[in-house]
Amino acid sequence: MNTAVFPRRRGFTLIELLVTLAIMGLLGALVIPTAQVTIQRRNEAELRASLHLIRKALDDYKQAYDDGRVAKTVGSNGYPKSLDQLVEGVPDLRSPKRAKIYFLRRVPRDPFNSDSELPGAQTWGKRSYASEAEDPREGEDVYDVYSLSEKVGLNGIPYRKW
């Protein structure tokens, strides 16, 4: 046969395209769950760091109260009335100029709270000193914080129990 009359066509056959699509689909199916776990791990690390930061600020406030640096009131147990008080600061009674003591620069957000309109302090559940650990409730002060998420962590423990 004369190749000038019937030039050889170049390109991919249908089978080659189907095999390529099947391989790409398989790779995509493997990557998506890995990416989801990576994102969840990142959010869990952020949750752990945020809880540690807020709890340390609450403990520092209580220590300042016990040391007489924060004004004591009747019936108070030494914990702040709100998370915002940790950012706004309180007058240092030991400072001659009554300079404020600040415990946080900002209240971090709960990474598992999807409402981006809420300020950081409102993304957390708050436990007052008067409530039980198993049944945390808000009250006159903030003794502890917890995540409001109903999700369960990679370790099998619900985020609200961290």
N, C-alpha and C positions, 0 to 999 in steps of 0.2 A: 504494500500500500504506500501511497504517496503521502508523506506527512505534511506536505504543503497544502493538500486539499483538506485533510482532517487534522487540524492542529491539536496537540495534546492540551487538555484543559487542566488548569492548576486550581487547587482549592481543597476544601475539606468535604469529606463525605458525611452523610447524615449520621452514620454510626460513630464516626470520630467526634462529632459534635455532641451526641448523646452521652458518650463515655466521659467527655470533658465535663459536661454538666453534672453527671452523676458524681464524679470525683469532687467537684466544687461544692455540691450539696452535702456530701459526706463531711468534708472539711468544715463547712459552715455549721453543721449539726454538732461537731465536736467543739468548735470555738465558742459558741453562744453560751453553753452552760459554764464553761471555764470563765468567761468574762463575767457572768452573773455572780459566781462565787467570789471572784476577785473584787467586784464592787461591794458585795456584802462584807467581805473581810475588811475592806477599807472603812466602811461605815461602822463596823464593830470596833475597830481600833479608835475611830473618832469618838464613838460613844464612851468607850472605856476611858479615854483621856479627858473627855468633858466631865464625866462623873467624878473622876479623881480631882480635877481642878475645882469644881464647885464644892465638893465635900471638904477639900482642904481649906477653901475660903470660909466655909461654915465653921470648921474647927478653929481657924485663926480668929474669927470673930468671937467665938465662945472663949478662947484663951484671953483675948483682949478684955472681954467683959470680966472674966475671973481675976485678971491682973489690975482691974480698976481703971482701965484706959477708956472704957465705954460707960456712959451714964447708966446707972442701975435704977430700975423702976420697981415698984411694989408688984409682986406677982410675976415678975419676969424670970425666965430660967436662963437667960443669957444668949439666946439665939435670935437672929435678926427677924424682923417682922415680914420681910420679903426678900427675894433674891436681888431686887433692884437696890436695896439698901447696901449690898456688898459693893456695888458699882458707884453709887452716889457718895458713899463714905459717911463716916460719923466723926464728930469732934473728939480729938484725943485729949482726955482730961489731964493727962500728965504733961502735955505740951503747954508752955507758957502762952503761946499765941493761939492755942486751941486749933492747931492745924488738923486737918481731917486725916483719918486713916482710911485708906482704900484697900479693899480685899480682892477685887477683881477689876480688870480693865473693861471687860464686857462680859455679859452672861452668854456662854456658848449655847448654840441651838442643839436640840436633840436631832441627830442626823436621820432618824427614822420618822420624824414628824414631817409630813408632806405639805403642810400649810405654810407657804413662804411669806405670807402676810403677817404672821404672828411674830411679836418680838421674842428674843431668845428666852426670856424668863417665863413666857407663857407656853413654851413647848414642853415643859417638864411637869411631871406630877410632883406635888410637894407633900411631904409628911411632916406633921407637927410633932412636937415633943410629946404631946398628950395621947397620940394615937399608937396603936399596936403595929408592929412590923408586918404582920400578915394581913392587916387591914389598914393600909395607910390612908389618912385623911388630912385635908388641910385644916389649919387652925389659926391660932394667934401668932404663931412663929413658923419658921422653916428649920426643921431639924435635919431633914434629909431630902434628896430628890431621887426620882426614878423615871424611867422612860414610860411614856404612855402607849407605846407600840404594843400591839397584840402578837407580833411576830416572835418566832423562836430563833435563837442564835444557832450558829453552826455547832456549838457545843451541846445543844439540846436544852438549854435553859432559856426561858422566856426573857426578853429584854427588860421587862418591868421588874424582874427579880435580881438584876445585876447590881 
